[in-house]
């Protein structure tokens, strides 16, 4: 593990197996994802889904990684031993909290004071996009996700045994080879990203990581661009950054320790050029977050930026001069456009030339249509206007 102290936050870089193996199982078990199709086909030939001891909805696999409180550099043996040594109750509490994000809901399920449907439907509307991602919303009592949830609640020992067996089989039959071939690329990635962090700071590093996060310098807080999660900088003990090939949904997490919160950023890297497992073949781009794209385009300044770079590539300095706004403001808007995959960036001397991702703009209609008409994700929209509770002025 390599350390770097920057922007007053200690940041560690590590090649980490235990989130990556769960991201890989997520990709492998997704019926909709077309990413890494050759790798999936080859892996499923030797490890078919019907033989998995634990077969859960794809979106649930990343949440299992949060159950483990182990060092980032831990190997599979440590992952397995840690799971086997954990009590049933601790696995239940951590996994359910990772899925539901609310302690009261977890206790209600474990203490059986409320039925599962009531607990799920009673969670905040802001969490429904996440619940839909893991298959729990809209709630279906006979659905695959609800059955998996009931296994965690009713038969935790059986769930744990099947989880351990699935990890062992996946590693032995396929992922050990995949993991070994990813190592050289990850080593190079860490060297490059540490250099970026040293030269530019954590805020710039996060912008280039393409994770939906930003740092608000004025308020001194880390903010998620999706879901509204906010973490005050003063509560952060350290940050962990690890390269990932399989984190296609650009997920990140925050773990709690005795010393404070630890944000974990599994930033996405391209797979190696040559890979015996077929990982680099038939790899499609990360599916854009349509809601994030529209949110990015919904601001007048960002729409002006998109309009300008759509006609002619420009640097951030040029955009600052043309639009007459402060450099930090332009940087903030560029970060949001970047997180929405709307930018293509090219080195231009000591600057970076910004070009509009025309391919995404051209496909936006189809992507939006699929999200609105074909997706089973909830359509609850956040309120964009505050109620006017101001008292009338005195005359």
C-alpha positions as CSV (number, residue, x, y, z in Angstrom):
1,X,0.0,0.0,0.0
2,X,1.3,3.5,-0.9
3,X,0.4,6.6,1.1
4,X,0.1,10.2,0.0
5,X,-0.9,13.2,2.2
6,X,-2.6,15.8,0.1
7,X,-5.2,18.6,0.6
8,X,-4.9,17.9,4.4
9,X,-6.4,14.4,3.9
10,X,-4.2,11.3,4.1
11,X,-4.8,9.3,0.9
12,X,-3.7,5.7,0.4
13,X,-3.5,3.8,-2.8
14,X,-3.9,0.0,-2.8
15,X,-4.6,-2.9,-5.2
16,X,-7.6,-4.3,-3.5
17,X,-9.2,-7.7,-4.2
18,X,-12.2,-7.7,-1.9
19,X,-14.2,-5.0,-3.6
20,X,-13.1,-6.0,-7.1
21,X,-14.1,-9.7,-6.8
22,X,-17.7,-8.5,-5.8
23,X,-17.8,-6.0,-8.7
24,X,-16.8,-8.9,-11.0
25,X,-19.6,-11.1,-9.7
26,X,-21.9,-8.2,-10.3
27,X,-20.9,-7.9,-13.9
28,X,-21.0,-11.7,-14.4
29,X,-24.5,-12.0,-12.9
30,X,-26.0,-9.1,-14.8
31,X,-28.3,-10.1,-17.6
32,X,-28.5,-6.6,-19.0
33,X,-24.9,-5.6,-19.1
34,X,-23.0,-6.2,-22.4
35,X,-19.7,-5.3,-20.9
36,X,-16.9,-7.8,-21.1
37,X,-19.1,-10.2,-23.0
38,X,-16.3,-12.6,-24.1
39,X,-15.0,-12.8,-20.6
40,X,-18.5,-13.4,-19.3
41,X,-19.1,-16.2,-21.8
42,X,-15.8,-17.9,-21.1
43,X,-16.3,-17.7,-17.3
44,X,-19.9,-18.9,-17.4
45,X,-18.9,-21.9,-19.4
46,X,-16.8,-23.1,-16.5
47,X,-18.8,-21.5,-13.7
48,X,-22.5,-21.5,-14.9
49,X,-25.0,-19.6,-12.9
50,X,-27.1,-22.6,-12.1
51,X,-24.1,-24.1,-10.2
52,X,-23.5,-21.0,-8.0
53,X,-24.2,-21.8,-4.3
54,X,-25.3,-18.2,-3.9
55,X,-27.1,-16.6,-6.8
56,X,-28.5,-13.2,-5.9
57,X,-29.4,-10.1,-8.0
58,X,-26.4,-8.5,-9.5
59,X,-26.8,-5.2,-7.7
60,X,-26.5,-6.9,-4.3
61,X,-22.9,-8.1,-4.8
62,X,-21.1,-4.7,-4.2
63,X,-23.0,-4.3,-0.9
64,X,-21.5,-7.6,0.4
65,X,-18.0,-6.0,0.1
66,X,-19.0,-3.5,2.8
67,X,-19.6,-6.4,5.2
68,X,-15.8,-7.0,5.4
69,X,-13.7,-4.9,7.8
70,X,-10.3,-5.9,6.5
71,X,-7.2,-4.3,5.1
72,X,-7.4,-3.2,1.4
73,X,-4.6,-5.4,0.4
74,X,-6.1,-8.6,1.9
75,X,-6.0,-11.8,-0.2
76,X,-8.9,-14.2,-0.8
77,X,-7.8,-16.4,2.1
78,X,-8.2,-13.4,4.4
79,X,-11.6,-12.5,2.9
80,X,-12.9,-16.1,3.4
81,X,-11.5,-16.5,6.9
82,X,-13.0,-13.1,7.9
83,X,-16.4,-14.1,6.6
84,X,-16.2,-17.5,8.3
85,X,-15.2,-16.0,11.7
86,X,-18.0,-13.3,11.7
87,X,-21.1,-13.9,13.7
88,X,-24.4,-14.4,11.9
89,X,-25.8,-11.2,13.5
90,X,-22.9,-9.1,12.5
91,X,-23.2,-10.2,8.9
92,X,-26.9,-9.5,9.0
93,X,-26.5,-6.1,10.4
94,X,-23.7,-5.0,8.1
95,X,-25.2,-6.4,4.9
96,X,-28.7,-5.1,5.6
97,X,-27.3,-1.7,6.5
98,X,-25.3,-1.7,3.2
99,X,-28.5,-2.5,1.3
100,X,-31.0,-0.3,3.2
101,X,-28.8,2.6,4.5
102,X,-30.9,3.0,7.6
103,X,-30.3,1.5,11.0
104,X,-33.9,1.7,12.1
105,X,-35.0,-0.4,9.1
106,X,-32.3,-3.0,9.8
107,X,-33.4,-3.4,13.4
108,X,-37.1,-3.6,12.3
109,X,-36.3,-6.5,10.0
110,X,-34.0,-8.4,12.4
111,X,-36.3,-7.9,15.4
112,X,-39.3,-8.7,13.2
113,X,-41.3,-5.7,14.4
114,X,-42.4,-4.9,10.8
115,X,-42.9,-6.9,7.7
116,X,-40.3,-6.6,4.9
117,X,-42.7,-4.9,2.5
118,X,-43.5,-2.2,5.0
119,X,-39.9,-1.6,5.8
120,X,-38.8,-1.3,2.2
121,X,-41.8,0.9,1.2
122,X,-41.1,3.1,4.2
123,X,-37.6,4.0,3.2
124,X,-36.9,7.6,2.0
125,X,-37.8,8.3,-1.6
126,X,-34.3,9.5,-2.2
127,X,-33.1,5.9,-1.7
128,X,-35.5,4.4,-4.3
129,X,-33.0,4.7,-7.2
130,X,-30.5,2.6,-5.1
131,X,-33.2,0.2,-4.1
132,X,-34.3,-0.3,-7.7
133,X,-30.6,-0.9,-8.6
134,X,-30.4,-3.8,-6.1
135,X,-33.8,-5.1,-7.1
136,X,-35.8,-4.2,-4.0
137,X,-38.0,-1.5,-5.5
138,X,-40.8,-1.7,-6.6
139,X,-41.0,-4.4,-3.9
140,X,-42.1,-7.9,-5.0
141,X,-42.5,-10.5,-2.3
142,X,-41.8,-13.3,-4.7
143,X,-38.9,-11.5,-6.5
144,X,-35.3,-12.7,-6.5
145,X,-34.1,-9.7,-4.4
146,X,-36.8,-10.2,-1.7
147,X,-36.0,-13.9,-1.6
148,X,-32.3,-13.1,-1.1
149,X,-33.2,-10.5,1.6
150,X,-35.3,-13.1,3.4
151,X,-32.4,-15.6,3.3
152,X,-30.2,-13.0,5.1
153,X,-32.9,-12.5,7.7
154,X,-34.1,-16.1,8.2
155,X,-31.2,-18.3,7.5
156,X,-28.0,-16.3,7.9
157,X,-25.7,-19.3,8.5
158,X,-26.8,-20.9,5.2
159,X,-26.4,-17.6,3.4
160,X,-22.9,-17.2,4.8
161,X,-21.9,-20.7,3.9
162,X,-23.1,-20.3,0.3
163,X,-21.4,-16.9,0.0
164,X,-18.1,-18.4,1.0
165,X,-18.5,-21.4,-1.3
166,X,-19.3,-19.1,-4.2
167,X,-16.2,-17.0,-3.7
168,X,-14.0,-20.0,-3.4
169,X,-15.4,-21.6,-6.6
170,X,-15.3,-18.4,-8.6
171,X,-11.7,-17.8,-7.5
172,X,-10.5,-21.3,-8.3
173,X,-12.3,-21.7,-11.6
174,X,-11.8,-18.2,-13.1
175,X,-11.0,-15.1,-11.1
176,X,-7.5,-16.1,-9.9
177,X,-6.3,-15.9,-13.5
178,X,-8.1,-12.7,-14.2
179,X,-6.8,-11.1,-11.0
180,X,-3.2,-12.1,-11.8
181,X,-3.4,-10.5,-15.3
182,X,-4.8,-7.3,-13.9
183,X,-1.9,-6.7,-11.5
184,X,0.6,-5.1,-13.9
185,X,-1.9,-2.6,-15.2
186,X,-3.0,-1.7,-11.7
187,X,0.6,-1.1,-10.6
188,X,1.0,1.4,-13.5
189,X,-2.3,3.0,-12.7
190,X,-1.3,3.6,-9.1
191,X,1.9,5.3,-10.1
192,X,0.1,7.6,-12.5
193,X,-2.7,8.4,-10.2
194,X,-0.3,9.1,-7.3
195,X,1.6,11.5,-9.6
196,X,-1.7,13.2,-10.4
197,X,-2.7,13.5,-6.8
198,X,0.8,14.9,-5.8
199,X,0.8,17.5,-8.6
200,X,-2.9,18.5,-8.5
201,X,-4.5,17.5,-5.2
202,X,-7.4,15.3,-4.2
203,X,-10.1,17.5,-5.7
204,X,-8.5,17.2,-9.2
205,X,-7.9,13.5,-8.7
206,X,-11.5,12.9,-8.0
207,X,-12.6,14.8,-11.0
208,X,-10.4,12.5,-13.2
209,X,-11.6,9.4,-11.4
210,X,-15.1,9.8,-13.1
211,X,-16.7,8.9,-9.8
212,X,-19.9,10.9,-9.1
213,X,-18.3,12.9,-6.2
214,X,-17.1,16.4,-5.7
215,X,-15.4,18.4,-2.9
216,X,-17.0,21.6,-1.9
217,X,-14.1,23.8,-0.7
218,X,-16.3,26.5,0.7
219,X,-18.4,24.2,2.9
220,X,-15.5,21.7,3.4
221,X,-17.5,18.7,2.6
222,X,-17.4,15.7,0.3
223,X,-20.7,15.4,-1.7
224,X,-22.2,12.7,-3.8
225,X,-23.6,13.9,-7.1
226,X,-26.2,11.2,-6.9
227,X,-28.4,10.6,-3.8
228,X,-27.4,13.7,-1.9
229,X,-25.0,12.1,0.5
230,X,-22.8,14.7,2.3
231,X,-19.7,13.9,4.4
232,X,-18.0,16.8,6.3
233,X,-14.3,16.8,5.7
234,X,-13.5,17.1,9.4
235,X,-15.0,13.6,9.9
236,X,-12.7,12.0,7.4
237,X,-9.8,10.0,8.8
238,X,-8.3,9.0,5.5
239,X,-9.2,8.1,1.9
240,X,-8.5,4.9,0.1
241,X,-8.1,4.8,-3.7
242,X,-7.9,1.5,-5.6
243,X,-8.0,0.8,-9.4
244,X,-10.9,-1.2,-10.7
245,X,-11.9,-2.7,-14.0
246,X,-15.3,-4.0,-13.0
247,X,-16.8,-1.1,-11.1
248,X,-18.8,-0.1,-14.2
249,X,-21.5,1.6,-12.2
250,X,-18.9,3.8,-10.5
251,X,-19.9,3.0,-7.0
252,X,-18.0,4.2,-4.0
253,X,-18.5,3.7,-0.3
254,X,-17.7,5.2,3.2
255,X,-16.5,2.9,6.0
256,X,-16.6,3.9,9.7
257,X,-13.6,3.3,12.0
258,X,-12.7,4.3,15.5
259,X,-10.8,7.3,14.1
260,X,-13.5,8.5,11.7
261,X,-15.0,8.0,8.2
262,X,-12.9,6.4,5.4
263,X,-14.2,7.1,1.9
264,X,-13.2,4.3,-0.5
265,X,-12.8,5.3,-4.2
266,X,-12.6,2.3,-6.6
267,X,-11.7,4.4,-9.7
268,X,-12.3,2.8,-13.1
269,X,-9.3,1.7,-15.3
270,X,-9.3,0.2,-18.7
271,X,-8.6,-3.5,-18.9
272,X,-5.2,-4.8,-20.2
273,X,-4.6,-4.8,-24.0
274,X,-3.9,-8.5,-24.1
275,X,-5.9,-10.8,-21.8
276,X,-6.2,-14.6,-22.0
277,X,-9.5,-14.5,-20.3
278,X,-11.0,-12.2,-23.0
279,X,-11.5,-9.3,-20.6
280,X,-10.5,-6.7,-23.1
281,X,-12.7,-8.0,-25.9
282,X,-16.2,-6.8,-26.7
283,X,-16.0,-4.2,-23.9
284,X,-18.5,-1.5,-24.3
285,X,-18.5,1.9,-22.7
286,X,-19.9,2.5,-19.2
287,X,-23.6,3.0,-19.5
288,X,-24.2,6.7,-18.9
289,X,-26.4,7.9,-16.0
290,X,-29.2,9.5,-18.0
291,X,-30.5,11.4,-15.0
292,X,-27.1,12.8,-14.3
293,X,-26.7,13.9,-17.9
294,X,-30.0,15.8,-17.9
295,X,-29.1,17.3,-14.5
296,X,-25.8,18.4,-16.0
297,X,-27.5,20.0,-19.0
298,X,-30.2,21.6,-17.0
299,X,-28.0,24.4,-15.7
300,X,-27.8,27.4,-18.0
301,X,-24.0,27.9,-17.5
302,X,-23.3,24.2,-18.2
303,X,-25.6,24.3,-21.2
304,X,-23.6,27.3,-22.5
305,X,-20.3,25.4,-22.0
306,X,-21.7,22.4,-23.9
307,X,-22.9,24.7,-26.7
308,X,-19.5,26.3,-26.9
309,X,-17.3,23.2,-26.9
310,X,-19.8,21.5,-29.2
311,X,-18.9,24.0,-31.9
312,X,-15.2,24.3,-31.2
313,X,-13.0,22.6,-28.6
314,X,-11.8,25.0,-25.9
315,X,-9.8,25.2,-22.7
316,X,-11.2,26.1,-19.3
317,X,-9.3,29.4,-19.5
318,X,-11.1,30.2,-22.7
319,X,-14.4,29.3,-21.3
320,X,-13.8,31.5,-18.3
321,X,-13.0,34.5,-20.5
322,X,-16.0,33.9,-22.8
323,X,-18.6,33.4,-20.1
324,X,-17.1,35.9,-17.7
325,X,-17.3,33.7,-14.7
326,X,-14.7,32.8,-12.0
327,X,-12.3,30.0,-12.6
328,X,-13.5,27.9,-9.6
329,X,-17.1,28.2,-11.0
330,X,-16.0,26.9,-14.4
331,X,-14.0,24.1,-12.7
332,X,-17.2,23.1,-10.7
333,X,-19.3,23.0,-13.9
334,X,-16.6,21.1,-15.8
335,X,-16.5,18.5,-13.0
336,X,-20.2,17.9,-13.3
337,X,-20.1,17.6,-17.1
338,X,-17.2,15.2,-16.8
339,X,-19.1,13.0,-14.3
340,X,-21.9,12.8,-16.8
341,X,-19.5,11.6,-19.5
342,X,-20.2,14.7,-21.6
343,X,-16.6,15.7,-22.0
344,X,-13.7,14.4,-24.1
345,X,-10.4,15.8,-22.8
346,X,-7.1,16.1,-24.7
347,X,-3.8,17.4,-23.5
348,X,-3.0,20.7,-25.3
349,X,0.4,22.0,-24.2
350,X,0.1,22.8,-20.5
351,X,-3.7,23.0,-20.8
352,X,-6.5,20.5,-21.5
353,X,-8.7,20.9,-24.6
354,X,-12.4,20.2,-23.9
355,X,-14.6,18.6,-26.6
356,X,-18.2,17.6,-26.4
357,X,-19.0,13.9,-26.4
358,X,-21.1,14.0,-29.5
359,X,-21.7,10.2,-29.4
360,X,-23.4,10.5,-26.1
361,X,-25.5,13.5,-27.2
362,X,-26.6,11.5,-30.3
363,X,-27.6,8.5,-28.2
364,X,-29.3,10.5,-25.5
365,X,-32.8,10.2,-27.0
366,X,-32.6,6.4,-27.1
367,X,-31.1,6.2,-23.6
368,X,-33.8,8.4,-22.2
369,X,-36.5,6.5,-23.9
370,X,-35.2,3.2,-22.5
371,X,-34.9,4.7,-19.0
372,X,-38.4,6.2,-19.1
373,X,-40.4,3.5,-21.0
374,X,-38.5,0.3,-20.4
375,X,-36.7,0.6,-17.1
376,X,-38.3,-0.7,-13.9
377,X,-36.5,2.0,-11.9
378,X,-38.8,4.3,-9.9
379,X,-39.8,7.6,-11.4
380,X,-40.0,9.6,-8.2
381,X,-38.4,12.9,-9.0
382,X,-36.7,15.1,-6.4
383,X,-38.3,18.5,-5.7
384,X,-36.4,21.2,-7.4
385,X,-38.2,24.2,-5.9
386,X,-38.5,25.1,-2.3
387,X,-41.8,26.2,-0.8
388,X,-42.0,29.9,-0.3
389,X,-42.5,30.1,3.5
390,X,-41.3,33.7,3.7
391,X,-43.5,35.9,5.8
392,X,-45.1,38.9,4.0
393,X,-43.1,42.1,4.4
394,X,-44.4,44.6,6.9
395,X,-46.0,47.7,5.4
